[in-house]
Amino acid sequence: MIDQPPSDAPVRSTDEWEARIGSQVRALRLDAGLDQISLARRADLSTSTLQSLENGRGSTLASLVRVLRALGAEDALDALAPASAVSPIDVLRSADPAPRRRVYRPRTPRRRDGS
């Protein structure tokens, strides 16, 4: 289940999120001392794809992952998808198996007149 943001938190549109993420990617690139061409090459993307990402004009998740990996910023991805300490499958396997329960429906009596 996804937690709801606090009621006083600003509600951002998709365009606003794309612009915010793009500006953060640009800041990471500049902090790394890279120009767009160099980073695009490292990430194996076209320069126009990187420009679209930085300008908040939309991009794919794969492009974002490639850029963050090329910048050595995988920790940003961990914040989005934290590693689970406990595997849900392991939880199911360790649980005591409950006996199977069957649902019984009452049978309708059969008519003897054949209908």
Summary of the structure (lengths in Angstrom):
residues: 115
radius of gyration: 26.4
end to end distance: 51.5
largest distance: 90.8
contacts: 205
relative contact order: 0.10
helix: 50%
strand: 0%
